[in-house]
Amino acid sequence: MNQHKRAAVAFLVMGVVYVLIGIPLSVAFGRGFGAPLFWLASGSLAAAWFLERKASSPR
């Protein structure tokens, strides 16, 4: 497996974990607790998208 592909999978998993933790925190304690996790999730998903494109681009 390509190193960029592995990194993309890792960032994707981290983004999903951030969302799964952020939703209950937002419900239980308000948006102030869950918002940073959603920003981290969006950053992780953007990094995963970028690395996936880099892994699939022809060299």
PDB file of N, H, CA, C and O in Angstrom:
ATOM      1  N   MET A   1       0.847  -1.177   0.000  1.00  0.00           N
ATOM      2  CA  MET A   1       0.000   0.000   0.000  1.00  0.00           C
ATOM      3  C   MET A   1       0.890   1.237   0.000  1.00  0.00           C
ATOM      4  O   MET A   1       1.899   1.297   0.702  1.00  0.00           O
ATOM      5  N   ASN A   2       0.504   2.197  -0.783  1.00  0.00           N
ATOM      6  H   ASN A   2      -0.316   2.149  -1.354  1.00  0.00           H
ATOM      7  CA  ASN A   2       1.237   3.442  -0.917  1.00  0.00           C
ATOM      8  C   ASN A   2       1.226   4.204   0.413  1.00  0.00           C
ATOM      9  O   ASN A   2       0.251   4.132   1.162  1.00  0.00           O
ATOM     10  N   GLN A   3       2.306   4.932   0.704  1.00  0.00           N
ATOM     11  H   GLN A   3       3.097   4.991   0.096  1.00  0.00           H
ATOM     12  CA  GLN A   3       2.374   5.670   1.962  1.00  0.00           C
ATOM     13  C   GLN A   3       1.322   6.779   2.028  1.00  0.00           C
ATOM     14  O   GLN A   3       0.801   7.069   3.105  1.00  0.00           O
ATOM     15  N   HIS A   4       1.006   7.396   0.897  1.00  0.00           N
ATOM     16  H   HIS A   4       1.429   7.159   0.022  1.00  0.00           H
ATOM     17  CA  HIS A   4      -0.028   8.430   0.889  1.00  0.00           C
ATOM     18  C   HIS A   4      -1.404   7.822   1.116  1.00  0.00           C
ATOM     19  O   HIS A   4      -2.266   8.436   1.744  1.00  0.00           O
ATOM     20  N   LYS A   5      -1.604   6.624   0.607  1.00  0.00           N
ATOM     21  H   LYS A   5      -0.904   6.125   0.096  1.00  0.00           H
ATOM     22  CA  LYS A   5      -2.886   5.938   0.802  1.00  0.00           C
ATOM     23  C   LYS A   5      -3.079   5.600   2.285  1.00  0.00           C
ATOM     24  O   LYS A   5      -4.165   5.780   2.836  1.00  0.00           O
ATOM     25  N   ARG A   6      -2.003   5.105   2.924  1.00  0.00           N
ATOM     26  H   ARG A   6      -1.121   4.959   2.477  1.00  0.00           H
ATOM     27  CA  ARG A   6      -2.088   4.783   4.352  1.00  0.00           C
ATOM     28  C   ARG A   6      -2.360   6.024   5.176  1.00  0.00           C
ATOM     29  O   ARG A   6      -3.158   5.983   6.112  1.00  0.00           O
ATOM     30  N   ALA A   7      -1.706   7.132   4.842  1.00  0.00           N
ATOM     31  H   ALA A   7      -1.058   7.165   4.082  1.00  0.00           H
ATOM     32  CA  ALA A   7      -1.934   8.380   5.561  1.00  0.00           C
ATOM     33  C   ALA A   7      -3.363   8.868   5.358  1.00  0.00           C
ATOM     34  O   ALA A   7      -3.981   9.378   6.292  1.00  0.00           O
ATOM     35  N   ALA A   8      -3.893   8.716   4.141  1.00  0.00           N
ATOM     36  H   ALA A   8      -3.391   8.302   3.382  1.00  0.00           H
ATOM     37  CA  ALA A   8      -5.272   9.127   3.877  1.00  0.00           C
ATOM     38  C   ALA A   8      -6.250   8.311   4.714  1.00  0.00           C
ATOM     39  O   ALA A   8      -7.213   8.855   5.255  1.00  0.00           O
ATOM     40  N   VAL A   9      -6.007   7.015   4.822  1.00  0.00           N
ATOM     41  H   VAL A   9      -5.224   6.573   4.383  1.00  0.00           H
ATOM     42  CA  VAL A   9      -6.886   6.166   5.635  1.00  0.00           C
ATOM     43  C   VAL A   9      -6.801   6.573   7.104  1.00  0.00           C
ATOM     44  O   VAL A   9      -7.821   6.616   7.793  1.00  0.00           O
ATOM     45  N   ALA A  10      -5.601   6.870   7.588  1.00  0.00           N
ATOM     46  H   ALA A  10      -4.773   6.835   7.029  1.00  0.00           H
ATOM     47  CA  ALA A  10      -5.434   7.280   8.981  1.00  0.00           C
ATOM     48  C   ALA A  10      -6.176   8.587   9.265  1.00  0.00           C
ATOM     49  O   ALA A  10      -6.861   8.705  10.281  1.00  0.00           O
ATOM     50  N   PHE A  11      -6.041   9.568   8.367  1.00  0.00           N
ATOM     51  H   PHE A  11      -5.485   9.472   7.541  1.00  0.00           H
ATOM     52  CA  PHE A  11      -6.753  10.828   8.563  1.00  0.00           C
ATOM     53  C   PHE A  11      -8.260  10.636   8.471  1.00  0.00           C
ATOM     54  O   PHE A  11      -9.009  11.293   9.193  1.00  0.00           O
ATOM     55  N   LEU A  12      -8.707   9.761   7.608  1.00  0.00           N
ATOM     56  H   LEU A  12      -8.098   9.227   7.021  1.00  0.00           H
ATOM     57  CA  LEU A  12     -10.136   9.488   7.495  1.00  0.00           C
ATOM     58  C   LEU A  12     -10.677   8.878   8.785  1.00  0.00           C
ATOM     59  O   LEU A  12     -11.736   9.278   9.269  1.00  0.00           O
ATOM     60  N   VAL A  13      -9.966   7.931   9.328  1.00  0.00           N
ATOM     61  H   VAL A  13      -9.106   7.605   8.935  1.00  0.00           H
ATOM     62  CA  VAL A  13     -10.398   7.300  10.579  1.00  0.00           C
ATOM     63  C   VAL A  13     -10.395   8.323  11.718  1.00  0.00           C
ATOM     64  O   VAL A  13     -11.319   8.347  12.530  1.00  0.00           O
ATOM     65  N   MET A  14      -9.370   9.160  11.781  1.00  0.00           N
ATOM     66  H   MET A  14      -8.619   9.141  11.121  1.00  0.00           H
ATOM     67  CA  MET A  14      -9.337  10.186  12.824  1.00  0.00           C
ATOM     68  C   MET A  14     -10.512  11.151  12.694  1.00  0.00           C
ATOM     69  O   MET A  14     -11.107  11.544  13.697  1.00  0.00           O
ATOM     70  N   GLY A  15     -10.851  11.535  11.457  1.00  0.00           N
ATOM     71  H   GLY A  15     -10.368  11.216  10.642  1.00  0.00           H
ATOM     72  CA  GLY A  15     -11.988  12.431  11.253  1.00  0.00           C
ATOM     73  C   GLY A  15     -13.296  11.815  11.714  1.00  0.00           C
ATOM     74  O   GLY A  15     -14.125  12.487  12.326  1.00  0.00           O
ATOM     75  N   VAL A  16     -13.478  10.536  11.420  1.00  0.00           N
ATOM     76  H   VAL A  16     -12.804   9.990  10.923  1.00  0.00           H
ATOM     77  CA  VAL A  16     -14.705   9.848  11.845  1.00  0.00           C
ATOM     78  C   VAL A  16     -14.767   9.741  13.366  1.00  0.00           C
ATOM     79  O   VAL A  16     -15.831   9.915  13.960  1.00  0.00           O
ATOM     80  N   VAL A  17     -13.640   9.456  13.990  1.00  0.00           N
ATOM     81  H   VAL A  17     -12.776   9.314  13.507  1.00  0.00           H
ATOM     82  CA  VAL A  17     -13.609   9.364  15.460  1.00  0.00           C
ATOM     83  C   VAL A  17     -13.925  10.722  16.084  1.00  0.00           C
ATOM     84  O   VAL A  17     -14.668  10.796  17.063  1.00  0.00           O
ATOM     85  N   TYR A  18     -13.360  11.804  15.519  1.00  0.00           N
ATOM     86  H   TYR A  18     -12.757  11.744  14.724  1.00  0.00           H
ATOM     87  CA  TYR A  18     -13.663  13.137  16.044  1.00  0.00           C
ATOM     88  C   TYR A  18     -15.152  13.446  15.959  1.00  0.00           C
ATOM     89  O   TYR A  18     -15.720  14.023  16.887  1.00  0.00           O
ATOM     90  N   VAL A  19     -15.784  13.068  14.857  1.00  0.00           N
ATOM     91  H   VAL A  19     -15.322  12.600  14.104  1.00  0.00           H
ATOM     92  CA  VAL A  19     -17.221  13.325  14.706  1.00  0.00           C
ATOM     93  C   VAL A  19     -18.015  12.485  15.690  1.00  0.00           C
ATOM     94  O   VAL A  19     -18.955  12.982  16.311  1.00  0.00           O
ATOM     95  N   LEU A  20     -17.649  11.216  15.840  1.00  0.00           N
ATOM     96  H   LEU A  20     -16.886  10.812  15.335  1.00  0.00           H
ATOM     97  CA  LEU A  20     -18.385  10.345  16.754  1.00  0.00           C
ATOM     98  C   LEU A  20     -18.237  10.771  18.212  1.00  0.00           C
ATOM     99  O   LEU A  20     -19.135  10.520  19.015  1.00  0.00           O
ATOM    100  N   ILE A  21     -17.142  11.399  18.563  1.00  0.00           N
ATOM    101  H   ILE A  21     -16.412  11.603  17.910  1.00  0.00           H
ATOM    102  CA  ILE A  21     -16.979  11.924  19.921  1.00  0.00           C
ATOM    103  C   ILE A  21     -17.638  13.296  20.042  1.00  0.00           C
ATOM    104  O   ILE A  21     -18.191  13.628  21.091  1.00  0.00           O
ATOM    105  N   GLY A  22     -17.582  14.090  18.979  1.00  0.00           N
ATOM    106  H   GLY A  22     -17.133  13.820  18.127  1.00  0.00           H
ATOM    107  CA  GLY A  22     -18.108  15.446  19.019  1.00  0.00           C
ATOM    108  C   GLY A  22     -19.614  15.534  19.116  1.00  0.00           C
ATOM    109  O   GLY A  22     -20.136  16.451  19.750  1.00  0.00           O
ATOM    110  N   ILE A  23     -20.323  14.605  18.504  1.00  0.00           N
ATOM    111  H   ILE A  23     -19.898  13.861  17.989  1.00  0.00           H
ATOM    112  CA  ILE A  23     -21.790  14.654  18.540  1.00  0.00           C
ATOM    113  C   ILE A  23     -22.321  14.489  19.964  1.00  0.00           C
ATOM    114  O   ILE A  23     -23.123  15.318  20.396  1.00  0.00           O
ATOM    115  N   PRO A  24     -21.913  13.460  20.715  1.00  0.00           N
ATOM    116  CA  PRO A  24     -22.425  13.363  22.094  1.00  0.00           C
ATOM    117  C   PRO A  24     -21.984  14.530  22.982  1.00  0.00           C
ATOM    118  O   PRO A  24     -22.746  14.966  23.844  1.00  0.00           O
ATOM    119  N   LEU A  25     -20.774  15.036  22.785  1.00  0.00           N
ATOM    120  H   LEU A  25     -20.155  14.682  22.084  1.00  0.00           H
ATOM    121  CA  LEU A  25     -20.337  16.187  23.577  1.00  0.00           C
ATOM    122  C   LEU A  25     -21.173  17.416  23.266  1.00  0.00           C
ATOM    123  O   LEU A  25     -21.496  18.189  24.167  1.00  0.00           O
ATOM    124  N   SER A  26     -21.526  17.604  22.004  1.00  0.00           N
ATOM    125  H   SER A  26     -21.263  16.975  21.271  1.00  0.00           H
ATOM    126  CA  SER A  26     -22.365  18.742  21.634  1.00  0.00           C
ATOM    127  C   SER A  26     -23.758  18.625  22.225  1.00  0.00           C
ATOM    128  O   SER A  26     -24.334  19.614  22.678  1.00  0.00           O
ATOM    129  N   VAL A  27     -24.290  17.424  22.217  1.00  0.00           N
ATOM    130  H   VAL A  27     -23.822  16.621  21.849  1.00  0.00           H
ATOM    131  CA  VAL A  27     -25.630  17.213  22.766  1.00  0.00           C
ATOM    132  C   VAL A  27     -25.625  17.383  24.280  1.00  0.00           C
ATOM    133  O   VAL A  27     -26.524  18.008  24.843  1.00  0.00           O
ATOM    134  N   ALA A  28     -24.615  16.828  24.934  1.00  0.00           N
ATOM    135  H   ALA A  28     -23.885  16.320  24.476  1.00  0.00           H
ATOM    136  CA  ALA A  28     -24.589  16.835  26.395  1.00  0.00           C
ATOM    137  C   ALA A  28     -24.181  18.187  26.974  1.00  0.00           C
ATOM    138  O   ALA A  28     -24.771  18.630  27.959  1.00  0.00           O
ATOM    139  N   PHE A  29     -23.194  18.848  26.393  1.00  0.00           N
ATOM    140  H   PHE A  29     -22.715  18.488  25.592  1.00  0.00           H
ATOM    141  CA  PHE A  29     -22.629  20.039  27.018  1.00  0.00           C
ATOM    142  C   PHE A  29     -22.748  21.305  26.195  1.00  0.00           C
ATOM    143  O   PHE A  29     -22.335  22.369  26.656  1.00  0.00           O
ATOM    144  N   GLY A  30     -23.295  21.230  25.003  1.00  0.00           N
ATOM    145  H   GLY A  30     -23.631  20.366  24.629  1.00  0.00           H
ATOM    146  CA  GLY A  30     -23.446  22.416  24.170  1.00  0.00           C
ATOM    147  C   GLY A  30     -22.395  22.474  23.072  1.00  0.00           C
ATOM    148  O   GLY A  30     -21.445  21.692  23.038  1.00  0.00           O
ATOM    149  N   ARG A  31     -22.604  23.428  22.180  1.00  0.00           N
ATOM    150  H   ARG A  31     -23.376  24.064  22.208  1.00  0.00           H
ATOM    151  CA  ARG A  31     -21.735  23.530  21.008  1.00  0.00           C
ATOM    152  C   ARG A  31     -20.302  23.880  21.358  1.00  0.00           C
ATOM    153  O   ARG A  31     -19.393  23.550  20.597  1.00  0.00           O
ATOM    154  N   GLY A  32     -20.074  24.531  22.471  1.00  0.00           N
ATOM    155  H   GLY A  32     -20.813  24.800  23.088  1.00  0.00           H
ATOM    156  CA  GLY A  32     -18.726  24.942  22.850  1.00  0.00           C
ATOM    157  C   GLY A  32     -17.786  23.777  23.064  1.00  0.00           C
ATOM    158  O   GLY A  32     -16.582  23.912  22.845  1.00  0.00           O
ATOM    159  N   PHE A  33     -18.298  22.652  23.482  1.00  0.00           N
ATOM    160  H   PHE A  33     -19.276  22.543  23.661  1.00  0.00           H
ATOM    161  CA  PHE A  33     -17.446  21.490  23.716  1.00  0.00           C
ATOM    162  C   PHE A  33     -17.221  20.679  22.440  1.00  0.00           C
ATOM    163  O   PHE A  33     -16.144  20.115  22.244  1.00  0.00           O
ATOM    164  N   GLY A  34     -18.216  20.621  21.590  1.00  0.00           N
ATOM    165  H   GLY A  34     -19.090  21.079  21.749  1.00  0.00           H
ATOM    166  CA  GLY A  34     -18.100  19.796  20.390  1.00  0.00           C
ATOM    167  C   GLY A  34     -17.496  20.500  19.195  1.00  0.00           C
ATOM    168  O   GLY A  34     -16.981  19.843  18.291  1.00  0.00           O
ATOM    169  N   ALA A  35     -17.545  21.831  19.170  1.00  0.00           N
ATOM    170  H   ALA A  35     -17.963  22.365  19.905  1.00  0.00           H
ATOM    171  CA  ALA A  35     -17.079  22.575  17.997  1.00  0.00           C
ATOM    172  C   ALA A  35     -15.605  22.332  17.656  1.00  0.00           C
ATOM    173  O   ALA A  35     -15.289  22.139  16.482  1.00  0.00           O
ATOM    174  N   PRO A  36     -14.693  22.334  18.628  1.00  0.00           N
ATOM    175  CA  PRO A  36     -13.292  22.077  18.253  1.00  0.00           C
ATOM    176  C   PRO A  36     -13.087  20.703  17.612  1.00  0.00           C
ATOM    177  O   PRO A  36     -12.243  20.552  16.728  1.00  0.00           O
ATOM    178  N   LEU A  37     -13.842  19.716  18.046  1.00  0.00           N
ATOM    179  H   LEU A  37     -14.527  19.838  18.764  1.00  0.00           H
ATOM    180  CA  LEU A  37     -13.718  18.398  17.451  1.00  0.00           C
ATOM    181  C   LEU A  37     -14.219  18.385  16.014  1.00  0.00           C
ATOM    182  O   LEU A  37     -13.671  17.668  15.177  1.00  0.00           O
ATOM    183  N   PHE A  38     -15.250  19.164  15.717  1.00  0.00           N
ATOM    184  H   PHE A  38     -15.695  19.746  16.397  1.00  0.00           H
ATOM    185  CA  PHE A  38     -15.732  19.234  14.339  1.00  0.00           C
ATOM    186  C   PHE A  38     -14.727  19.962  13.448  1.00  0.00           C
ATOM    187  O   PHE A  38     -14.583  19.611  12.277  1.00  0.00           O
ATOM    188  N   TRP A  39     -14.028  20.971  13.981  1.00  0.00           N
ATOM    189  H   TRP A  39     -14.145  21.256  14.932  1.00  0.00           H
ATOM    190  CA  TRP A  39     -12.970  21.621  13.205  1.00  0.00           C
ATOM    191  C   TRP A  39     -11.829  20.648  12.947  1.00  0.00           C
ATOM    192  O   TRP A  39     -11.293  20.603  11.840  1.00  0.00           O
ATOM    193  N   LEU A  40     -11.451  19.869  13.957  1.00  0.00           N
ATOM    194  H   LEU A  40     -11.887  19.906  14.856  1.00  0.00           H
ATOM    195  CA  LEU A  40     -10.414  18.853  13.752  1.00  0.00           C
ATOM    196  C   LEU A  40     -10.860  17.813  12.736  1.00  0.00           C
ATOM    197  O   LEU A  40     -10.069  17.358  11.909  1.00  0.00           O
ATOM    198  N   ALA A  41     -12.126  17.444  12.804  1.00  0.00           N
ATOM    199  H   ALA A  41     -12.769  17.814  13.476  1.00  0.00           H
ATOM    200  CA  ALA A  41     -12.643  16.450  11.854  1.00  0.00           C
ATOM    201  C   ALA A  41     -12.603  16.989  10.431  1.00  0.00           C
ATOM    202  O   ALA A  41     -12.215  16.274   9.507  1.00  0.00           O
ATOM    203  N   SER A  42     -12.997  18.237  10.250  1.00  0.00           N
ATOM    204  H   SER A  42     -13.312  18.818  11.001  1.00  0.00           H
ATOM    205  CA  SER A  42     -12.976  18.786   8.891  1.00  0.00           C
ATOM    206  C   SER A  42     -11.549  18.910   8.375  1.00  0.00           C
ATOM    207  O   SER A  42     -11.304  18.694   7.188  1.00  0.00           O
ATOM    208  N   GLY A  43     -10.615  19.252   9.236  1.00  0.00           N
ATOM    209  H   GLY A  43     -10.814  19.427  10.200  1.00  0.00           H
ATOM    210  CA  GLY A  43      -9.211  19.294   8.826  1.00  0.00           C
ATOM    211  C   GLY A  43      -8.671  17.919   8.473  1.00  0.00           C
ATOM    212  O   GLY A  43      -7.929  17.762   7.503  1.00  0.00           O
ATOM    213  N   SER A  44      -9.048  16.926   9.266  1.00  0.00           N
ATOM    214  H   SER A  44      -9.650  17.053  10.054  1.00  0.00           H
ATOM    215  CA  SER A  44      -8.596  15.560   8.994  1.00  0.00           C
ATOM    216  C   SER A  44      -9.179  15.029   7.690  1.00  0.00           C
ATOM    217  O   SER A  44      -8.480  14.377   6.914  1.00  0.00           O
ATOM    218  N   LEU A  45     -10.447  15.304   7.450  1.00  0.00           N
ATOM    219  H   LEU A  45     -11.015  15.834   8.080  1.00  0.00           H
ATOM    220  CA  LEU A  45     -11.070  14.842   6.210  1.00  0.00           C
ATOM    221  C   LEU A  45     -10.489  15.567   4.997  1.00  0.00           C
ATOM    222  O   LEU A  45     -10.357  14.973   3.927  1.00  0.00           O
ATOM    223  N   ALA A  46     -10.141  16.848   5.155  1.00  0.00           N
ATOM    224  H   ALA A  46     -10.248  17.331   6.024  1.00  0.00           H
ATOM    225  CA  ALA A  46      -9.504  17.571   4.059  1.00  0.00           C
ATOM    226  C   ALA A  46      -8.110  17.005   3.776  1.00  0.00           C
ATOM    227  O   ALA A  46      -7.715  16.868   2.618  1.00  0.00           O
ATOM    228  N   ALA A  47      -7.376  16.681   4.823  1.00  0.00           N
ATOM    229  H   ALA A  47      -7.697  16.792   5.763  1.00  0.00           H
ATOM    230  CA  ALA A  47      -6.049  16.076   4.631  1.00  0.00           C
ATOM    231  C   ALA A  47      -6.172  14.705   3.975  1.00  0.00           C
ATOM    232  O   ALA A  47      -5.367  14.351   3.114  1.00  0.00           O
ATOM    233  N   ALA A  48      -7.169  13.941   4.378  1.00  0.00           N
ATOM    234  H   ALA A  48      -7.824  14.228   5.078  1.00  0.00           H
ATOM    235  CA  ALA A  48      -7.385  12.627   3.771  1.00  0.00           C
ATOM    236  C   ALA A  48      -7.713  12.767   2.292  1.00  0.00           C
ATOM    237  O   ALA A  48      -7.214  11.999   1.470  1.00  0.00           O
ATOM    238  N   TRP A  49      -8.544  13.738   1.950  1.00  0.00           N
ATOM    239  H   TRP A  49      -8.949  14.362   2.618  1.00  0.00           H
ATOM    240  CA  TRP A  49      -8.892  13.971   0.542  1.00  0.00           C
ATOM    241  C   TRP A  49      -7.651  14.354  -0.258  1.00  0.00           C
ATOM    242  O   TRP A  49      -7.437  13.844  -1.357  1.00  0.00           O
ATOM    243  N   PHE A  50      -6.830  15.255   0.295  1.00  0.00           N
ATOM    244  H   PHE A  50      -7.004  15.670   1.188  1.00  0.00           H
ATOM    245  CA  PHE A  50      -5.625  15.688  -0.402  1.00  0.00           C
ATOM    246  C   PHE A  50      -4.653  14.522  -0.608  1.00  0.00           C
ATOM    247  O   PHE A  50      -4.108  14.357  -1.700  1.00  0.00           O
ATOM    248  N   LEU A  51      -4.435  13.720   0.427  1.00  0.00           N
ATOM    249  H   LEU A  51      -4.878  13.854   1.314  1.00  0.00           H
ATOM    250  CA  LEU A  51      -3.501  12.604   0.308  1.00  0.00           C
ATOM    251  C   LEU A  51      -4.028  11.518  -0.619  1.00  0.00           C
ATOM    252  O   LEU A  51      -3.249  10.857  -1.306  1.00  0.00           O
ATOM    253  N   GLU A  52      -5.341  11.329  -0.643  1.00  0.00           N
ATOM    254  H   GLU A  52      -5.973  11.866  -0.084  1.00  0.00           H
ATOM    255  CA  GLU A  52      -5.922  10.352  -1.560  1.00  0.00           C
ATOM    256  C   GLU A  52      -5.720  10.805  -3.004  1.00  0.00           C
ATOM    257  O   GLU A  52      -5.401   9.989  -3.869  1.00  0.00           O
ATOM    258  N   ARG A  53      -5.900  12.082  -3.268  1.00  0.00           N
ATOM    259  H   ARG A  53      -6.159  12.745  -2.566  1.00  0.00           H
ATOM    260  CA  ARG A  53      -5.663  12.610  -4.619  1.00  0.00           C
ATOM    261  C   ARG A  53      -4.192  12.499  -4.994  1.00  0.00           C
ATOM    262  O   ARG A  53      -3.854  12.198  -6.139  1.00  0.00           O
ATOM    263  N   LYS A  54      -3.325  12.743  -4.024  1.00  0.00           N
ATOM    264  H   LYS A  54      -3.599  12.988  -3.094  1.00  0.00           H
ATOM    265  CA  LYS A  54      -1.889  12.646  -4.284  1.00  0.00           C
ATOM    266  C   LYS A  54      -1.482  11.215  -4.538  1.00  0.00           C
ATOM    267  O   LYS A  54      -0.592  10.968  -5.352  1.00  0.00           O
ATOM    268  N   ALA A  55      -2.111  10.257  -3.862  1.00  0.00           N
ATOM    269  H   ALA A  55      -2.834  10.458  -3.201  1.00  0.00           H
ATOM    270  CA  ALA A  55      -1.779   8.853  -4.044  1.00  0.00           C
ATOM    271  C   ALA A  55      -2.267   8.345  -5.394  1.00  0.00           C
ATOM    272  O   ALA A  55      -1.646   7.458  -5.979  1.00  0.00           O
ATOM    273  N   SER A  56      -3.373   8.895  -5.899  1.00  0.00           N
ATOM    274  H   SER A  56      -3.878   9.616  -5.423  1.00  0.00           H
ATOM    275  CA  SER A  56      -3.930   8.392  -7.154  1.00  0.00           C
ATOM    276  C   SER A  56      -3.423   9.135  -8.380  1.00  0.00           C
ATOM    277  O   SER A  56      -3.720   8.737  -9.507  1.00  0.00           O
ATOM    278  N   SER A  57      -2.662  10.210  -8.180  1.00  0.00           N
ATOM    279  H   SER A  57      -2.420  10.533  -7.265  1.00  0.00           H
ATOM    280  CA  SER A  57      -2.175  10.963  -9.332  1.00  0.00           C
ATOM    281  C   SER A  57      -1.034  10.215 -10.013  1.00  0.00           C
ATOM    282  O   SER A  57      -0.208   9.594  -9.344  1.00  0.00           O
ATOM    283  N   PRO A  58      -0.990  10.273 -11.335  1.00  0.00           N
ATOM    284  CA  PRO A  58       0.097   9.585 -12.050  1.00  0.00           C
ATOM    285  C   PRO A  58       1.426  10.306 -11.816  1.00  0.00           C
ATOM    286  O   PRO A  58       1.480  11.530 -11.698  1.00  0.00           O
ATOM    287  N   ARG A  59       2.476   9.522 -11.754  1.00  0.00           N
ATOM    288  H   ARG A  59       2.432   8.528 -11.850  1.00  0.00           H
ATOM    289  CA  ARG A  59       3.797  10.114 -11.498  1.00  0.00           C
ATOM    290  C   ARG A  59       4.593  10.227 -12.729  1.00  0.00           C
ATOM    291  O   ARG A  59       5.728  10.703 -12.689  1.00  0.00           O
TER     292      ARG A  59
END
